[in-house]
């Protein structure tokens, strides 16, 4: 049995090979196709769909962008804008940065509340009651 060369394997990029090369599973590739983030190649009669090598880079781009907090809808916008609309891409990135900063601020506030509740728990003299649980049970806890 003859082993396929590297170039032959690249020419025959089936969905499984694309998924493996991009370090995702096949269902992820299919999901991206359904979301119109990557194109699904035509299926030849009696054969397998063959993907271009660029599909691997596109999937990697999508995964990296998700790691930065972008939704698939936002990623689709970025991909549609492409390299020739840098100011629009920058505006989307700036908005994402503001959202991330708001999330950081919100998490910092939560951390302060948790730290205060933990301190109340540690300093509580009543071992029959948990200050942490009592604070969480208060009617107006965290109401704005």
N, C-alpha and C positions, 0 to 999 in steps of 0.2 A: 504494500500500500504506500502510495507516494504522499509525503508530507507537504502541506501547502506552504509556500514561501510567505514572508512578511507582506510583500506587496500584494500578493494574491489574497491574503487575509484582509488587507485594508480595502481591496476592491470589493470583497464580498462581506461587507459589514451588515450582518443581520441584526435584528433588534437585540438579540442576546449579546452579540459582540459589542455593540454600541453601549449597552447598559454596563457591561463589564469594564470596558475602557473608561467610561465616565464615572465608574464607581457608584452606580445606582442600580435599582432592580428594574426588571422589564416593565412592571406596572407603573413605575415612575415615568418611563419613556412614553408609555401609552397615555398616561395622564397629561403629560406635556403636549402630546399630539391633540388630545381632546380640547385642551385649553388654547390651541393654535399657537403654541410657543415654539414648536418644531413641526416641520412638515412631515407628513407620512408619505413615503414613496409609494408609487403605484406598484401593485403586486403583479408580476408577470404571470401569465397563464401557467399554472403548474409549478410555480417557483416561489421563492422567498423574496420579500421586500429587501432591497439593498439601499442602505443609507450612505450619504456622502460623509467623508471624514469630518467635515465641518460640523456635523451634528454633535459629535463628541465635545467639541469646544463650546458649542451653544449650550449643551446641557451643563457643562462645568460652569459657564457664565451664570446660568439660572441658579445653580446651587450656591455659588459664591454670593450672588446678590440676595438670595434668601437668607444666608447667614448674616448679612448686614441688616436684616429686618424688613426687606421689601416683600410685599405680597406678590402673588403671581399676577394679579391685575396690574400692579405697578411695574413689574418686570416686563410685562407685555408692552406697556407704554414706553419703557426704556428701549426695548428692542425695536419698536416701531420708529422711534426717534433716530436711533442709530448714531453713527459718528458725526454726522453733518449738522446736528442740532445741539451743539455743546451747551448753549445758554439754557435751553429747555431742560436738558439732562441735569445741568447744575442746579436749576430751580427745584427739580424733583429731589435731588440729593440734599439740598438745603432744608427742604420741608421734612424729609426723613430725619435729618439731624435734629431738627426742632422736636419732632415727635419722640425721638430717642431721649433727648434731654429731659422732656416732660416725664417720660417713664422713669428715668434715673431719679428725678426729683421726687416723684411719687414713691418710689421704692425707698429712698432715703427717709422720707416721712414715716413710712411703715416701719422701718428699722428703728427709728427713734421711739415710736409707740411700743414696739415689742420690747426694746431695751428697758423702757420705763416699767412695763408690766412685769418683766423678769426681775427688776430691782424690787418692785413691790412684793413679789413672791418671796424673794430672798430675805427681805426685812420683816415679813409677816410673822408675828409671834404666834398666831393661832395655827397650830398644825392640823386642826380638824377642817379648816377651810383653805382653799387654794385661792390666793389673791388674783392670780391670773384668770382663773375660771370665773371668779366673782366679777371682775372688771368686764370680761366679755359678756356676762349675763346682764349687765346694767342696761336699762331701757334705752338711754340716749347715747350709748357708746358709739362713737364715730359718726353721729348725725351732724350734718352741717347746717 
